[in-house]
Amino acid sequence: MPKRVVSLWFPRLASDRFLRARPIDAPFALTQRQSNTQRLYCLNLLATQQGLQRGMGHSDARAFCPDLQSHPADLVGDQRFLHVLARWAKRYCPWVGFEGVDGLVLDITGAAHLFGGEATLLHDIHQRLARAGLLVKSGVADTRGAAWAFAHYGTGEAIQAQPLDAIGRLPVAALRLEEKVCVGLQRLGVRFVCDLSALPRATVTRRFGSEVLLRLDQALGTQAESISPLPNPSRYRVRLSLPDPIGLEADVMAGTARLLDQLCGKLKGREMGARVLLLTLRRVDKANQQIELRLACAMRDPLRILPLFERGVGQIDAGFGIDQLHLAATLVEPLPVQQMSHAHGRVDGRLDDLITRIGNRIGLENVQRFLPADSHIPERSYIIAPAAYSDPAGPWVNLRERPIQLFPPEPIMGAGPSPPAFLRWRRMTFRVERATGPERIAPEWWLSDENWRSGVRDYWKVETKQGRRLWLFYTPQNPGWFVQGQFA
């Protein structure tokens, strides 16, 4: 049976992934910093139609296309997304590997007939990816190199002819050669693969090295080229079968402790930590009781994890007894070993344990923390993030005192740039005893914020006779006074 290989190329993988979550009906490009310059990394179709190209400077691109919208590229996120596509592609064949950073390679030998043939298989791939908002180009051939050439430079049709006849009229760049090698060959008049194959092999090797002929032989099938498939994901599961059924909470916790010791040993050997644990208890009547534990941080310490199961184990219905326990880490994260020193000792995980206990009752996403943000605008100087999926950003640094409570600006009566002697706020009348300021804060011109359209603000810290310490601001361009915060 002849070998058949499918090459899938995603020309706009990064931009398609971004626009799937946030559609933009305008020229769009992802940017990447190279040599202290922001350059275009991946463009959508509208940006390409405007004449923009990958590698252009971002400022030059904005000059050509003023409507261009951009966002920093996320290379790590793109690779994670490519892993997701690789797992999805296993529905067509079990042998799926990566082809660079924007492609996949599938060995469909003996699998195409399950989908009605190669043409039907390719049609199904294109149709499903199109519904997902992804542009893909494909090629099918007897070799990996030829399939890659058809996907990037050919029509993508399934070729059954002789390898040289099939790819002979494709450019030499279709052999996966470096750009400088392709330029050197073109200067000698070698533009197509058939031209390269007609040259003396010794001459080509002396001038361009052995890689050129290696790529040619791989594309023609005279040199074997393997496909490295995706490794199967590691499974972290342990099981305990009991000779006699148990039903007491203490017995279940003892069995869970034994399972945790085994599971955490596997996690430690791979330097991984569990984020979600699933404990399944099988009763003698074949019914299952499950306890899911979502952890606030990656852990593999059985002594810390075991007490967190107490609440769930106390709520199970043992029925006529439990004869099997099964523990699995359904979600894991890398947890490398850290060197302890006199400056960095053992990490106290009591806060994470508390977040885990509360989060398993109300949801981990509902336990949130404030994090500092890089902005001088008061309401933009912080963000709110789930505590389980964010790290403390260190101590807050404030060059000026800020109120402990911020709220949307509330208008009050006042005239002139100085704070009023008396003010009425929230149906209460206050007498101003002391005012400190002003502190002028200008809006961030690169952001469009409706609340800051009035221009600059002059902030005052006001102490009233009634004991309230308020944060007021005055808008010179559109005269008016507002209360935005309250000090402790």
N, C-alpha and C positions, 0 to 999 in steps of 0.2 A: 504494500500500500504506500503510495507516494506521500511524502510529508507535505502538509499544507499549513501555512502560517498566515495569520491576520495581524496587520499592524494598524493600530488606531492612533491618530495624531489629533490633539486638541490645540489648534492654533491660538485660540483665545481662552485658554483654560482659566487664567487668573481673573480676567475681566468678566468672563461668563459666571464664574463662581461668585464674584462680588455683586453682579447685577441680578443674580437670582434672588438675593435677599433684599436688595434695594434697587429696584428698577429705575433707570434714568433714561428719559427720552431726549437725549442730547449727546453731543460728542463727549466721550468719557475715556480716561486713560488712568492706569495705575502707574505711579512713579517710584523710582528707586534711586537712592543716592549713590553716585559713582564719582570718585575723585572730587569730592566737595561740590558736586553739581547734581541737581535733580534732573533725571532723564526719564523719558517715557519707557515704561517696561512692558505694558500690555494695553492694547487699544480695542475699543469696540468698533463695530462696522461703520457707524456714523463718523467717528474720528478718522478712520482710514479713508473714507470717502472725501474728507476735507484735505487730504494730502499729507496727513501726519504719518510719521513712521516711527518704529521702535528705535530707541537710541537717541532721538532728538532731545535737545535741552528743553526743559519745561518752560522756561521763559520764551524761547524761540517758538515753541508750539502755541503758547498763548498769543503771541504776536500774529501768527498765521490764523488762529482760530480763537477769537475772544470768548466764544461761548463754551470753550473747553472746560469740563469739570474733571477734577482729579482727586486721587486719594492715594496714600502711601500703600505700597504693595506689601502683602503678608506672605512671604515665601514659605514659612512653616505651615501656615494654614493651607496653602496650595498643595503642599506635599501630603498633608493629612487628607485633603479632598481626593487626591489622586489614589491614595490607599483605599478610600471608600469605593472609587470607581473600579479598582482592581478586584475588590471583593465582589462587587456587583457583576463583573465580567465573568466570574466563575460559573455563572448560570449557563454559559455557553460551552465551556470546557474546563477541566480541572487544572490546566497548565497555563497560568497567566503570570506574566512578568512585566517589569517596567522598561520603558524605552525612553531614557533620558528623564527630564523633569516634566515633560508634557505629553507623554505617550505611553501606550500599553502594547504588549505583544502577546498574542494568543496562539497556542499550538492546537489547531482544530482537527488534527489528523484523526480520522475515524469518528468525529463528532458532528460533522456538518449534516449528515443524513438524518440526524435526529430532528433537525429543524427544516427539512425539506430541501436541502442543498445549500451551497455556499451563497448563492444569490439571495435566497430567502433569509439566511442567517444575517447577512450584511444589511438587508433591508430592515430586519427587526432591530438590529443594533442602532442604525441611524434613526429609526422612528422613535424608539424609546429615549434616546439621548436628545433628540429634537424637542420632545415633549418636556424634557427636563431643562430646556434652555441652553443646551451645550452644542457648540459647533464641533463636528468631528469629520475627519477625512480618513479613509481607510484604504488599505491595499491588501491583496491576497496573492500569494506566490508560493513556490516550493521552498524558498529560502527566506530567512529572516531579513537579509540585506535587500533582496528584491522586493519583499513586501513593504519595507520601509521606503524604498525608492518610489513605488507606486503611490503610497499614501502621501508623500511630500511633493512629488513631481509628475505623477501620472494621473490616469483617470480612475484608478482604484478598481478596475475590473479584474475578475479572476482570470489569470493568464495560464494557459496550458501549453504554450509553445515552448521552444527551446529557450533556456535562460538568456543567452546572448541576443537572440532575436527579440525577446520580450523587452529587455532593458537597454538594448543597444542604442536607441535614439534618445535616451534620457541624458541630461547633462551629467558631467563628472561629479557635480556636487551631490547627486543621488547616491553616491557610494559612501556617504557619511565621512567625507574627508574634511580636513581643516580648511578654513577659508584661504589661508595663504598658499596651501598646496593647490587648491582649485585655481587660484589666480595664476600660479606658475604654469600649470598645465595649459590654461587658456592662452597665455602669452606664446606658447609653442604651437598653438593652433589645435590643441587637443581639447575639443569642446564636448564631445559625446563619449559615452562608454565604449562604443564600438571603435572609436579612434584610439582609445587607450589600450584596448585589448590587442590592437594591431601592432603596437610598438614592441620592440625587443624587450623582454623582461629584465635582462641584465642592465640595459640602459636606464630603464625606469627606476630600478632599485638604487643604482649609483647616484642618481640625481635627486630622487625624492624619498628615498628610504624604503623600507620593506612594508610599511603600513598600507601604501597605495595598492600594491598587488594583493596584500592580505584582504583588504576590503573588496577588491574585485573578485577574488576567488570565493569569498564568503557569499557574495551576491550571486555568483554563477553556480554555486553548490559544490565546487571542487574542494573547498575547505569547510569543515564542519564548524557550526556556530551554535552553541547551546543557549537555551532559554532558562534563566534562573527563575523558578516560580516563587510566588509568595510563600514564606514559611507559615505553617499553620499556627494560629495564635495559641500561646501557652494556656493551659487550663489549670486553674487552681481549685481543685475539688478533693475532698476527703470524705470518707464514709465509715460509719461504725455500725456493725450489725450486732445485736444483743441476743444472747441465748435465751433470756427470759424477758418478757415485757416489763417496762418500768412506767411509773406514773407520777412519782413524787417530783416536786420542783427541784429538790436538791440533787436527785439522781440525774435529771436532765441537765442541770448545770455542770455536774461532774463529767458527763459524757461530752458536753460542749467544750469543756476545758481540754479534754484529750484531743478533740478535733482541732481546736485552736492551736495547740502545740505543734501538731503536724502541719497545718496549713501555714502558720507563720514561719516554720522552718523552710518550707518551699519558697515562700516569698523572700525570705532573707537570702537564700541561695541565689536568687535572680535579682536581688537588690530592687525589689518592688514592694509597694505598700497597698493595702486594700482601702478602697473608698466605699464600696457597697458589699455587704456580706448577706448571704441568704442561707438561713438555717431551715432545713426541711425535716420535719418529724413524721415518720410513717407509723401509723397506728396498725394494730393487728387486723382491723377491718379494712385495710388497704386505703383508708382515707389519709390525706396529708394535711399537716398543719405547718404553715410557713411563717417565719419571722424574718423580716428584712431590716437590716441595720445599716443606715447611711451615716458614714463618719464625716466629721467636719474637716479632717485632714487625713492624708495617707498614713496608715499605721500598720505595724506588724508585731506589736508587743501584746502577747496574749494576756498578760496581767492587767493591762489597761482596757482591753477589748471585752474581756469576760464580764465585768460588772455591768457593762452597757446592755447586755442581753437579759438582765434580770427582769426588767419590766415586761418584755415580750414573752419570756418563758412563763411568767406568772399569769398570763392571760390565755394560755393555750388550753385546749380541751383534750386531755389525754385519752378519753373514752375508756376502752377496756385495756389500754396499755400501749406503749410505744416500743416497737421492736427494731427500729433502725433510725439513725441520725445521719443527715447528709449536710455538709457545710461547704459552700462555694463562695469564692470571691468573684462576683460578677462584674466588678469594675475595679481596675488596678491602675496605679500610677508609679512612675519611677521614684524610688526612694533610696538614693545612694547613701553609702556609709559616710559619715562625717567624722572628721578628726576632732577630738575634744582637747582643749587646752585650758590654761589658767584664765584666758580671756573669754572663751566660749565653752561653758560647761554643758551639763545635761540640760536639755530643753524641758521646761515645765509644761506639761500638756494638760493641766487642769482646766484651762479656759477652753481648749478644744473639746475636752470631755463634756464640759457644761453645754457648749454649743450643740454637741451631738445629742445630749439628752433632751434639750429643749427642741431641737430641730426635728427629732423623730416624732414629736407630738404635734407641732404646728407647721412643720416643713422647714427644711434647711434654708430655702430661699427667703423665708420670712424673718430670719435672724440676720440683721444687717448691721453694718458699721460705716462710720464716716471716714473718708480718706481725703487727704489734701489734694487739691488740684492746682495746676500752674495757671493762675489767673488772678489779676488784681481786682476784678469785679467781685463785690461781696458775695452775691448769690451764686457765683461761679467758682468760688474758691474752695469748694468741696464737692465730692461726689458720694453717692450712697451705693454700696456694693454688698452682696451677700457675704457674710463673715466666713462661711465655709469655703468660699472660692476666691478669697482675696487675702493678702497678707498685710499686716499693719505697716504703714508707710513711714514709721518712725515718728519722732516728736514733731508736733506742729510748730512752725516758725512764723511768728507774727511780729513784724517790725512795729506795728501800731496795735493798740488794744482794739479788739473787736467784740461786739455784743455776744452774749451767750445765746440769745434768741433772735433769729431773723425771720421776718415775715414780709409779704408783699407790701410795697409802699402804700401808706394810708394818708390821704391829704388832711392837712390842718390849716387853720386860718393864720395868716402872717403876711407882713409887708416888709420889703426891704431885705438886704442881704444879711442882716444880723438877726439872731434868733429872737422871737417875740418874748416879751416879759411874761405874758400869760398865754397859755395855750389850752385848747380843749380837744381832748382825744379820748375816743371811746366813751363818750358821755361823762367824762371826768375833766375837771378843771385843775390845772397845775400852775404853780408859780415857779418861774425859773430863777434859781439862786446862783448858778454858775454855769458857764458855757465855755467849752474848749474847742478851738478850731480856728479857721476851717481847714479841712483836708480835702483837697480837690482830687477827684477821681474822674478820669476821662474814659469814654467808652472804647471798647475794642473795635476799631474801624473795620477789621477783617471779618467780623461776625455781624450778622443782621439780627439784632435783638429789638423787638418792638418796645420793650420797657425802657430802652436807653436812647430812643429817638429824640428825646428832649435835649440831648447834648451832655455837657459836663455836669457834675454834681459837686456841691460843696457840703461836706459832712461836718456835723457838729455833735460833740458829746455834751449832753445837757443834764444837769443835776437839778431836780426840783425840790421844793420845800417839803412836799409830801413824801419824799423818799425814793421816788422813781428816778432811775437813770436811763434816759432815752437817747436813741441815736437818730438824729434828724439830718435832713439834707435839703439844700436849696438849689433850685435849677435857675441859673442866671439867664439862659437863653429863652426860657419860657417860665417867667417868674412864678414860683410857687414853693410851698413848704410841705414836707412829707415826713412821716415817722416810719422807719424801716426796722428798727431793732430795739432791744431792751437789754441793758447790762444787768448782771447779778446784783 
